Amino acid sequence: MAPPPMATVEPLPLFRDVPVSDRQNLFMRKLQICCFQFDFSDTLKSAREKEIKRQTLLELVDLIQSGSGKIMERCQEEMIKMIGVSIFRCLPPASHENTGQEATDPEEDEGYLEPSWPHLQIVYELLLRYVVSSDTDTKVAKRFIDHSFVLKLLDLFDSEDHREREFLKTILHRIYGKFMVHRPFIRKAINNIFYRFIYETERHSGIGELLEILGSIINGFALPMKEEHKLFLVRALIPLHKPKPVGVYHQQLSYCIIQFVEKDYKLADTVIRGLLKYWPLTNCQKELLFLGELEEVLEATQSAEFQRCVVPLFRQIARCLNSPHFQVTYKGLSFHYV
């Protein structure tokens, strides 16, 4: 039975200091402590309670990581609920929403840092350790880490804190690897995020991280490639060249595109025509990115596919030779296909 709710945050004994028969009950009480919410914008407020919660979270991470005791299903369920209470929240407005400025490259700007990160990080660590643990039975865990949980995780990829996005990337990738039943759903959900980004908002902090996950997923696609995967390339990945902030995530996008062509060279014509369709007209920096990607695609292209798109391809390169930007012109002049 679940222990009665706790009214205040008070330190509890360590797991090693209680009999084995009492540890499941102690586990539930520790989860209750971790469900308490605090104002992390004020570092002095509730400092004692925050430290008790932090130490409790660390102890739970150690317990899961050590695999020293089998955790009952009810305890696993309550732990996932506690994790949800801690991490699922309304994200603060993005900086560009407050100022109207363009989204910046995360490598050039430190950006927003979540005040509660010292605690959030441990909660994410706990979730990661639970997912990767050899003691975690996927048949049991999939009841708690369900489609609703995965969708809420994906919503958090819009966090402006790059540390949070890195943890989310690792966790989602591990969930994709361990929970085979969730794989089609995860791909579809990421697809929907891309659609909203391309055709509605052009605002999202985690496109690069989602593409990094997809890079690994595409690498594992079996051959011959499913029609579903080819449609994903045509309807989501290629149109991701259209939004203004493409420079922020272009490296990851280009990697995914090249993976497709290397797996199935017949897709090269589709990719090249897609790049030409979304070719920038006035943005020279974006044009340089496209030329670099095009060069990589051509390296993986067979002669027959090259012949299909050679005329529109070199018409575009000819336009690059007339560019007022010397780097675009130079890149066009040095362009070669062997």
N, C-alpha and C positions, 0 to 999 in steps of 0.2 A: 504494500500500500504506500501511496505517496505521503511524505511527511507533511505536517501542517505548514501553511505559508509562514514565511519569516517576516516580521514587522520591521526589523532593523538589520543592518549589516554588522555581524559580529564574527570574530575569528572562530574557525572550527578546527578540531584536531586533524592531524595529518592522517592519511590512509594507513600508514604503517603503525600508527599508535592505537588503532582500534582492532577488535577481533574481525576475522574474515567475514563472519556472519553479519556484521554491522556495516560493511563497506558499501553495499548497494544503497542502503538508506542514507549513508553519509554522502555518497555521490550525488543523490537527488538534492540534498540540502545545499551542497556546494553549487549545484546548477541554479538553485534559487538565488544565491548570492550574486551569481554572474548575470542574473536577469535584471538586477537593479540598474536604473538609468541615472546618469549624473551629468551635470553641466561641465563639460571639459573646456569651455572657453574661459572659465575662471579656475586657474590652477590651484588656488588656495581653498576654494570651496569644497567641503567634504573630502579633504585630503586623506584622512585616515581611512574612510570607507573605500575610497578609490584604490588605496594601496592594498587593502584586504581583498578587494575584488581582483586586482592584478595578480596577487600571489596565488589566489584560488585558481584563476585561469591557467597560470603556469603549472600548477600542480596537476590539473586535468590534462594538459598537454603531455606532461611527463608520464602520466598513467597510460594514456592511449599509445604513446610512442613506445613505452617499455613492453606493452602487451603482457603485463604481469598478472592481470586478472580479467577473466571473461566478463563482459558487460551485458547485463540482461537487455532484452529487446525494449522493454519499457524505458530503461535508462537511456538507451540509444535514441529512442524517439524524443525523450525530453531534452537530450543534449542538442539534437538538431533544432528543436523549438527554441532553445536558448540562443543558439547561434543565429537563428532567424531574427529573434528579438533584438540582438546586438547589431547585426550588419544591415538588415533590411530597413531602409529609412528614406525619407525624401532628401534627395541631394540638394545642396544649396545652389542658387542660381549660378550659372557659369559666368566667368568674368566678362566674356564678350556680350552676355545678355545685359549686364549692368552698364557697360561702356559703349556698346555698339561697335567695338573694334573687331578686326578679323582674328580668327583663332590663330594662335602662335605655335611655332614649332616647339614641342616639348623639350627638345634638346637644347634650345636656346633660352628657354624661360623656365625657371623653377616652378612657377604656377602656384595654384592653390594647394595648401597643405592642411589635411583634416586634423582639427585639434584633438580629437579622441583617438588618434592613430596609435599611441602607446598601448591602448587596450584593444582596439580593433585588430591590430596586427596579431595579437595573441589568439584572438577568436578565429581569425583566418588560419593561423597555424594549427589550431585545434581541428578545424574542418579538414585541412589538408592531411593531417596525420590520420584522421579517421578514414578518409577516402583511400589513402594509399596503404593502410594497415592490412597485413595478410590475415589478421583476425576478423576483418570486416567482411561479413557474408553479403554479397551483392543482392541475393534474393530477399534478405531482410532489409538491407539499407535502402533498396529502391522504393520501399513503401514510404520512407521519410524524405529521401532525396528524390522527389518526384518531379513531374513536369512543372508544377507550380513553383517549386523551389528553384529549378533551373532557370525559369523565366525571370524570377526575381534576381538571381545572380547576374543574368545577362543585362538587366536594367542598370546594375551597379557599374557596368563598364563605362557609363557616361560620367563617372567620377572624374573630377579634375586632378585628383591626387594621383600622380603616376605610381606611387608605391602601392596604392590599393589596386590599380589596374594590373600591375605585375603579379600580385598575389592571385587575383581573379583569373588571370590568364593561365597560371600554373594549375589552379584548382579545376577550372573548367576542362582543361586538357586532360587532366587525370580522370575526371568524371567520364569524359568521352571515351577514354581508354578502358575504363573498368566496367562501365554500365552500357553494355552493347545495346540494350533495349532502348536507351535514350538517344542513340546516335542520329537516326533520321530526324527526330524532333529538334535536336540541337542544331543540325544543319539548316533546317527550315526556319528556326527562330533567328539564327544569325542572318539568313537570307532576308527576313522581314526587317531587321534592323537596317540592313544595307538599303533596302527599298525606300524606307522612310528617310534615310539620310540623303539618298540621291535625288528623290523626286519631291520631297517636302521640306526638310529642314536645312540640309547642308551643314548641320551642327551636331557633332558627336565627338566626345573625347577619346573613345576607345576603338576607333576603326582600325588603327594600326595593330593593336593587340589582338583583335578578333581575326585579322588577316594572318597574324603569326600563327595562331591556332590552326587556321585553315591551311596554311602552308604545310604543316605536318600531316593534316588529314588528307590533303590532295596527294601527298607523297605516298600514302598508303593505299590509294585507290587501286583496285584490281583491274586488270585488262582482260577483255575489251571493256572500255569505260562505259558505265551506265548512261542512258539518255538523260537521267535526272542530273548527273554531274555536268554533262555538256550544256544543258539548259542553264545551270547555275553560272557557268562561265559566260554565256551569252547575255543572260538577263540581269546578272548582278555584278560580276567581276569586271567585265569590259566597261559597263556604264559607270563604274567607280572612277573612271578617268575624267568624267564630266565635271564634278564639283570643284569649286575654286580652291578648297584646301587640300587638293590632291598631293601637293608637295609634302605634306606632313606624313602621309602614309604610303607614298609612292614606292619606296624601297620594298615594303612588305607586299604591296599589290603586284609589283613587277615579278617578285619571286613566285607568287602563286600562278601568274600567267605563264611564266617560263616552265613551271612544273607541268602544266597542262600540255604545252607544245612538246616537251621532252617525252611525255608519256604517249602522246598520240600526235605525230607530226602532221596528220591531215587537218588538225585544228589550226595550223599556222595561217592559212588563208583567212579564216574567220577572225582570228586575233588581229591580223594586220589591217583588214578592212575596218574592224572595230576601232583600232587606234586612229586610222585616217578619218573616221566619222567624227570622233571627238577631238580632233586635232585643234589645239588652241590657235586663235587668230591674232590675239594682241598680247599674249603673255609669253615673253621670250624665255623666261626661266622654266616655265612649264614645257615649252617647246624643246628645250634641252633635255628634260626628263624623258619626253616621248621619243626623241632621237636615240637616246641611250638604250631605252627599252626595246625599240625597234631593232636596233643592232643585235641585241641578245636573242630576240625572237628569230631573226634571220639566220643566226648561227645554228639554230635547231631546226631550220626549215629544209625540206627536201626540194629538189629541182622542180618537180611537177607543181607543188603548191606555190612556189615562187613565181612560176610562169603565169599562174592564174591572176596574180595581183600586181604584176610587174609594172603595168602602165600607170594605174593610179598611184602606186608607190613612188615612182620616180617623178611623176608630176608634182607630188608633194615635196620631194627632195629638191626639185628645181625651184620651187617657191622659197625653200629655205635658203638657197644660194642667193636669192635677191633680198634676204632679210636685212633690215637696217642694223640688226644686232650682230656684231662681229663674231661672237661665239657660236651663234646659230649658223652663220655662213661657214665658219671654219669646220664645224661639225658636219655640215652638209658636204663640204668639199672632201673631207676625209672618209666619207661614208663609202663602204665597200661591201660587196657580197661575192664570196668565192664559192 
